[in-house]
Amino acid sequence: MKENRPFSIHDSLKPWYRGFQGANPSSAKFLFLSKDANFPRSFTEGHKIWNCLKAFLTGEQPWLTFAQNLELRKLKKSISKDHLHHLHHPALLKVWPWKDGARYHATFSDLFRKIPDQGNETIHSKSSFVDLLCWPTSGNSSTAGGKFIELIHGHSNDLLNAEQRGGFDRAQCEHINKLDKWVSECRGTVFVPFSAFKIVARERTFLTWCYEHVDSVQAHLAVGGNWIFDTHTGQPRWVITKLFPYFPGGRFQRKGFRDRAIKQVARIMQEAVQS
């Protein structure tokens, strides 16, 4: 869920964003696709979590050191190594000020903890969060309407300021090419929420790796299909679903969808780890 404010590019975080979060998509075993990487507008230099978030976005391992210091200041007690070992995102910190971001990543934390570590490796160290949009954002993309789709296609519009328009088109086109490569060459599993899949299915002018699944996914979900479509075979293995731990509130929470979704996705990830 995103803050209820006009959608825009997050200029303060843009220089530090690599086009993904977590593990490098080129070597990750699990890719989690979403529409955009969204953060509050208040996250700027000088914010109490700035150094930690910047280190995380740029891929610096010491981000956990920043995390430990922040938690120590907040909780007034030492942080266990196990707790740090299983942090996959700064949103899990007690000092993280944005409730929606915390709930979003708490769901993934619950998912990752259901899968045993492989030696010294956690499952989140093999997981990458990738997005359709090349730059981090702020506000609610639903307020942008069709202009959000234009951005995904690499067409700058009045959602961007004059300075942003100068480099956006090229950056987005390069990002889509990278995304195509990351997904098509993934030797593991790609998880796609139905909201992102609908964009790809409707546009059919980019990300061609999704086309072959469009008709079968829509037919499957139309008749129920337990709200999950799993190709089961092939590389990458595709899991496209409405029943997915991206939406921790509302109907999803009340009807117990969250726990069921986590169990389903954890089972798929566990099978992939063991194969």
C-alpha positions in Angstrom: 0.0 0.0 0.0 1.3 3.5 -0.8 0.9 6.8 0.8 -2.2 8.7 -0.5 -0.2 11.5 -2.2 0.4 12.5 -5.8 2.7 10.1 -7.6 6.2 11.4 -8.5 9.8 10.3 -8.9 11.8 10.3 -5.7 14.7 12.6 -6.6 16.6 12.2 -3.3 16.9 8.4 -3.6 17.3 8.2 -7.4 21.1 8.6 -7.5 21.5 5.6 -5.1 18.9 3.2 -6.6 20.4 0.4 -8.8 17.1 -0.7 -10.4 16.6 -3.4 -7.8 16.7 -4.1 -4.1 18.3 -7.1 -2.4 20.4 -9.7 -4.3 21.7 -8.9 -7.7 19.0 -10.2 -10.2 21.7 -11.7 -12.5 22.5 -14.3 -9.9 19.4 -14.4 -7.7 17.4 -17.6 -7.4 14.2 -15.8 -6.8 12.9 -12.6 -8.5 9.9 -10.7 -7.0 8.5 -8.4 -9.7 6.5 -5.3 -8.8 5.5 -2.0 -10.4 7.8 0.4 -8.7 10.0 0.9 -5.6 8.0 3.3 -3.4 9.2 5.4 -0.5 7.9 8.4 1.5 8.9 11.8 0.2 10.3 12.6 3.7 13.2 10.2 3.1 15.9 12.8 2.3 19.5 13.4 3.4 19.4 14.2 7.1 16.6 11.8 7.9 17.5 9.4 10.7 17.4 6.4 8.5 19.2 8.1 5.5 22.6 6.5 5.9 21.2 3.0 6.5 18.8 3.3 3.5 21.4 4.7 1.2 23.8 1.9 2.1 21.1 -0.7 1.5 20.1 0.8 -1.9 23.7 1.0 -3.2 24.4 -2.6 -2.1 26.9 -1.9 0.6 27.1 -4.7 3.1 27.7 -2.3 6.1 24.1 -1.3 5.9 23.5 -3.8 8.7 26.0 -1.9 10.9 23.9 1.2 10.4 20.8 -0.9 11.2 22.4 -2.2 14.4 23.3 1.3 15.6 19.8 2.6 14.8 18.1 -0.2 16.6 20.4 0.2 19.6 19.5 3.8 19.9 15.8 3.0 19.6 15.5 0.0 21.8 18.3 0.8 24.3 19.6 -2.8 24.1 21.9 -4.8 22.0 20.6 -6.5 18.8 21.2 -10.2 18.4 23.3 -11.4 15.5 20.4 -13.7 14.4 18.1 -10.7 14.2 20.6 -8.9 11.9 21.2 -12.0 9.9 17.6 -12.2 8.9 17.0 -8.6 8.1 16.4 -8.3 4.4 15.3 -4.6 4.3 15.6 -1.5 6.5 11.8 -1.4 6.6 12.0 -4.1 9.3 13.8 -1.7 11.7 11.9 -0.4 14.7 13.0 3.1 13.7 11.4 2.8 10.3 8.8 5.6 10.3 6.5 4.4 7.4 3.9 1.9 8.5 2.9 0.7 5.0 6.5 -0.1 4.0 7.0 -1.9 7.3 3.8 -4.1 6.8 4.8 -4.8 3.2 8.2 -6.2 4.1 7.1 -7.8 7.4 5.1 -10.2 5.1 8.2 -11.1 3.2 10.1 -11.5 6.5 7.5 -14.0 7.6 7.8 -15.8 4.3 11.6 -16.0 4.4 11.7 -17.3 7.9 9.6 -20.3 6.9 12.5 -21.5 4.7 15.6 -22.9 6.6 18.9 -21.3 6.0 21.3 -23.1 3.7 24.5 -23.2 5.7 25.3 -19.5 6.3 23.0 -18.3 3.5 19.6 -17.0 4.2 16.8 -17.3 1.6 16.6 -13.5 1.3 20.3 -13.4 0.2 19.1 -15.3 -2.9 16.1 -13.0 -3.5 15.9 -9.9 -5.6 13.1 -7.3 -5.7 12.8 -5.9 -9.3 10.4 -3.4 -10.7 8.8 -2.3 -14.0 10.0 1.3 -13.4 13.7 2.2 -13.4 13.6 4.9 -10.6 12.3 5.0 -7.1 9.0 6.8 -6.6 6.9 8.5 -4.0 3.1 8.7 -3.6 0.4 6.4 -5.0 0.8 5.2 -8.6 -3.0 4.8 -9.0 -3.3 8.6 -9.0 -1.2 8.7 -12.1 -3.6 6.7 -14.2 -2.4 6.0 -17.8 0.6 8.2 -17.3 2.2 5.6 -15.2 2.0 3.2 -18.1 3.6 5.8 -20.3 6.5 6.0 -17.9 6.9 2.2 -18.1 7.1 2.5 -21.9 9.9 5.0 -21.5 7.9 8.1 -22.4 8.4 11.0 -20.1 5.4 13.1 -19.3 4.1 15.8 -17.0 4.6 13.5 -14.0 8.3 14.3 -14.4 9.9 17.7 -13.9 12.1 19.3 -16.6 15.3 17.9 -15.1 14.0 14.4 -14.9 12.7 14.4 -18.5 16.3 14.9 -19.7 17.4 11.4 -18.7 14.3 9.3 -18.1 13.5 7.9 -21.5 17.0 6.4 -22.0 17.2 5.2 -18.4 13.8 3.4 -18.6 14.6 1.8 -21.9 17.9 0.5 -20.6 16.1 -0.7 -17.5 13.5 -2.7 -19.4 16.3 -4.3 -21.4 18.0 -5.3 -18.2 14.8 -6.6 -16.7 14.1 -8.7 -19.8 17.6 -10.2 -19.4 17.3 -10.7 -15.7 14.0 -12.6 -16.0 14.7 -14.5 -19.2 18.0 -15.8 -17.9 16.8 -16.5 -14.3 17.7 -20.0 -13.4 15.1 -20.0 -10.6 11.6 -18.7 -9.9 9.9 -15.4 -10.9 7.0 -14.3 -8.7 4.6 -11.8 -10.3 1.7 -10.2 -8.5 -1.4 -10.1 -10.7 -1.4 -6.2 -10.7 2.0 -6.2 -12.4 1.0 -9.1 -14.7 -2.1 -7.2 -15.9 0.1 -4.3 -17.1 2.4 -6.6 -19.1 -0.6 -8.6 -20.5 -2.5 -5.5 -21.5 0.4 -3.7 -23.2 2.1 -6.6 -25.0 4.8 -4.3 -26.3 7.5 -5.0 -23.8 8.7 -7.9 -21.6 8.0 -10.5 -24.2 8.9 -13.3 -21.7 5.4 -12.9 -20.3 3.3 -13.3 -23.5 3.3 -17.1 -23.6 1.5 -17.2 -20.2 -1.1 -14.5 -20.8 -4.0 -16.6 -22.0 -3.4 -19.6 -19.8 -3.1 -17.3 -16.7 -6.3 -15.4 -17.4 -8.2 -18.6 -18.1 -6.8 -20.2 -14.9 -7.6 -17.3 -12.7 -11.1 -16.8 -14.2 -12.2 -20.2 -13.0 -10.7 -19.9 -9.6 -7.5 -21.8 -9.9 -6.8 -21.2 -6.1 -5.8 -17.7 -7.3 -2.3 -18.9 -8.3 -0.8 -19.9 -11.6 2.4 -21.9 -11.4 4.1 -23.2 -14.6 5.9 -25.9 -12.4 8.5 -26.5 -15.0 11.0 -24.7 -17.1 13.5 -22.0 -16.3 12.5 -19.5 -15.2 9.6 -21.0 -13.3 6.7 -18.6 -13.2 4.3 -18.0 -10.3 1.6 -15.5 -11.1 -1.0 -14.9 -8.4 -3.6 -12.7 -6.8 -3.1 -14.6 -3.6 0.3 -13.2 -2.9 2.0 -11.5 0.2 2.2 -8.1 -1.4 -1.1 -6.8 0.1 -1.1 -7.2 3.9 -4.3 -5.2 4.7 -8.1 -5.3 4.1 -9.8 -8.3 2.6 -6.4 -10.1 2.2 -5.8 -9.9 6.0 -9.4 -10.6 7.2 -10.0 -13.7 5.2 -6.7 -15.3 6.2 -5.3 -15.0 2.7 -2.0 -13.8 4.1 -1.1 -17.0 5.9 -2.3 -19.1 3.1 -0.4 -17.2 0.6 2.8 -17.3 2.6 2.5 -21.1 3.0 2.0 -21.6 -0.7 4.9 -19.3 -1.8 7.1 -20.8 0.9 6.4 -24.3 -0.3 7.3 -23.3 -3.9 10.5 -21.6 -2.7 11.5 -24.6 -0.6 11.0 -27.0 -3.5 13.2 -24.7 -5.6 15.9 -24.7 -3.0 15.9 -28.5 -2.7 15.9 -29.1 -6.4 
